[in-house]
């Protein structure tokens, strides 16, 4: 009876994990709608979508190898289709240099590396060993993916602004990590459960940072308005002083020129007098 209840709980967490993961896969839609409308990638990078596609492909391969991997197969199949669609749109509207860069990364990671993993595990490993090695590969790569937001968190701390870390996405990723952790825990799959502990930790850290710096953007917008009200008076004063000085300086120069001219006239007159006396 307890085993039956655990299976039902695992199914429930897996189903909820599928729903939330699907919402996460939908999150880039506004970005790509903007790309489609403007017919330009506008500096967006393809690396996150290449990595997401590779992660979905790896977990899909792992799910096919293990037993009872239906929940993993469904969501990661959807993930592969959606990430591939995003990348196709990116390649269509990206500039030539970005297209070549994306094609190289796709070839190296999603074709060569993924192909080598499949070939090596099929040729040199059998049965449970194959599942274990592929599981470890998935776990290590999942940890690296979960650690990727560290750069965004550092940027938030540095700029004191959450502009590049939307709260809704951080919340969805945190909930997703919780659901998949419990799913992996209930089916006793540590390759799914353990990486999501780290994902949960990073998600909580992102939300704490958001609460700390959520008003940073507003303050950055308000400060220039307050600072711009005082400096103009100082600038006006300085410009007036400069203008006054510029009015005074020509008079001084004129006086100096008159003195020089008078001295020159005196010297010339003395010279003429001396010449006359000599003659």
Buried (B, 14 or more C-beta within 10 A) or exposed (E): EEEEEEEEBBBBBBBBBBEBBBBBBEEBEEBBEEBEEEEEBEEBEBEBBBBBBBBBBBBBBBBEBBEEBEBBBBBBEBBBEBBBEBBEBBBEBBEEEBBEBBBEBBEEBBEEBBEEBBEEBEEEBEEEEBBBBBBEBBBEBBBEBBEEBEEBBEBBEEBBBBEEBEEEBBBBBBBBBBBBBBBBBBBEBEBBBBBBBBBBEBBBBBBEBBEEBEEBBEEEEEEEEEEEEEEEEEEEEEEEEEEEEEEEEEEEEEEEEEEEEEEEEEEEEEEEEEEEEEE
